[in-house]
Amino acid sequence: MAAEGAVPVQSAPAVSEVRTAESRMKRSFADWRAACARLPSNRALRGNLVPARLLPLPRFGELGDVVTAFFDQCKGGPLGNTNLWVGDVLPSTDGFFNTDTAYFLHPRAPTSPLIQNFINDTHPPACPPTIRFEPFVQKVEVPEGAELFIHADLHGDIRSLLEDLSWLTERNYLQDFRISRPNFYMVFCGDYTDRGRHGIEVLYTLLRLKLANPDRVILARGNHEEISLASRYGFLSEGRVKYGAEFDPKKVLRAYDFLPVVVYLGTAGNFIQVNHGGMEPGFDPRPLLDSPGANRFQFIGTLSQRQFHATHPDWFSKSDDVSRQSYIRYARDFRPEDPINPTALGFMWNDFSLVAEQPGFDVDPGRAFVYGQRTTQYLLAQTQTKTNGIRAVFRGHQQSSVINPMMRRLIASRGIHRHWQARDSITRLGAEIRELEGILEREAERPIPTGSVWTLNISPDSVYGESCGFSFDTFGIVKTARSFADWRLRVINLEIAF
């Protein structure tokens, strides 16, 4: 039974409604790419402003129209169908789908006065801000033989994104903004803006893809799809510089609430977890995985991190008591108030160790939790039901703007690194890229072992690419099969000109 105030069950949007939404999207992909070609690279800008005459979107209104169409798609499509939600809590018209307000405008929200003033000075709240932060997860069942495009952090790199889409267009995966192959899906792992001057253009491109392919393009939520990071790392200032008072940060930031914090994609009961950060032991995905239907959603609700440990005391090895005690100290049972309070939401923030000898659990100060091989594989095994289970993880987030063990491994692995490889070890944490190239997987096509975790690199038109010495963009194409042993990862590298 639908909860009071829940969105009524809705069918797919009528053809007339779809055409109305599409009429707002006037630019073809070729025209959009040509307009963006005038933009200087982030490396050339070095943090300076983009001249107004070069902006592909001269006014904020065009992005605003795209965001409005995205809201309409969310409310009128599968996300707005309460029959597709798992659990007792359902989305409501006066809460989750109330786009006139936002959780970060609540008087009790742990948002700095500086951010509140920035938003309220430009666009005062239209109604009392009373809604809660309600992160959700998504399950998507795909056909056998489906191809899953996966891309990690973009951080305002429009140059690499358009190069990727052009590559797909040339090979008939895309036609204009529409997917043209029947079993092709696209998943982006978050961190679309900040640290680069072209976040507006990246968001416009991704939302155009989503609007043209509502069931085939999935935009996951990263830790930078959040107001405090957007205010500190450049996106809010980018919008204000480009559009002045016309820029509506509330509208864009509210759109992030309709992005899943994790998506499970699978065939024949075998799923991969695709998200930005890492594991979240406080959430049990089994009811969602076992729910009937190809497309399902569930609110995260309360995360039971302490309770998980109490009911699974064997998930830390006996020889790793330091990790166990550290987890007991930091884990808690809580309902997230926002992505970072009362503690960081693991799906958006957590990381993984690099080699098998490292601890099962650690804390990266000022960031989040780090899970090791044994604890991660234990968590994945706990998702197994009679018919379904999560076999592997694909994500981003763990890159660095300075060369370090993770970045050396990402570069040596051609942009997609599998953690805990047998030939890697703690004695090689400081190894140089050339040495790592001789021991790590570098093939264009790779098997996907059960229990594996894969981190994808950040796009190169960034301080990351320049300071770490790489100029190639990377995405993966995962091909599914009935048996998970037959799933394969294809690694694509595209050299980007600056």
VENLINCOR-V354948 format. One line per field, one symbol per residue. ss: DSSP state (H for helix, E for strand, L for the rest). burial: + if it has 24 or more other C-alpha atoms within 12 Angstrom, else -. A space follows every 10 residues. Layout:
ss=???
burial=???
This chain:
ss=LLLLLELLLL LLLLHHHHHH HHHLLLLLHH HHHHHHLLLL LHHHHLLLLL LHHHLLLLLH HHHHHHHHHH HHHHHHLHHH LHHHELLLLL LELLLLLLLL LLHHHLLLLL LLHHHHHHHH HHLLLLLLLL LLLLLEEEEE ELLLLLEEEE ELLLLLLHHH HHHHHHHHHH LLLEELLEEL LLLEEEEELL LLLLLLLLHH HHHHHHHHHH HHLLLLEEEL LLLLLLHHHH HHLLHHHHHH HHHHHHLLHH HHHHHHHHLL LEEEEEELLE EEEEELLLLL LLLLLHHHHH LLLLEEEEEL LEEEHHHHHH HLLLLLLLLL HHHHHHHHHH LLEEELLELL ELLLLHHHHL EELLLLLLLL EEEELLLEEE ELHHHHHHHH HHLLLLLLEE EEEEELLLLL LLLLHHHHHH HHLLLEEELL LLLLLHHHLL LLHHHHHLLL LLLLEEELLL LEEEEELLLL LLHHHHHHLL LEEEEEEEEL LLLHHHLEEE EEEEELLL
burial=-----++++- --+------- ++-++-+-+- -++--++-++ +++-----++ ----++++++ ++++++++++ ++++++++++ +++++++-++ +++-++++++ ++++++--++ +---++-+++ ----+---+- ++++++++++ ++++++++++ ++++++++++ ++++++-+-- --++-++++- --++++++++ ++++++++++ ++++++++++ ++++++++++ ++++++++++ +-++++++++ +++---++++ ++++++++++ ++++++++++ ++++++++++ ++++++++++ +--+++++++ +++-++-++- ----++---- --++-++--+ +++-++++++ --++++++++ ++++++++++ +++----+++ ++++++++++ ++++---+++ ++++++++++ +-++++++++ ++++++++++ +--+---++- +-+--+--++ ++---+++++ ++++++++++ ++++++-+-+ ++++++++++ +--+--++++ ++++++-+
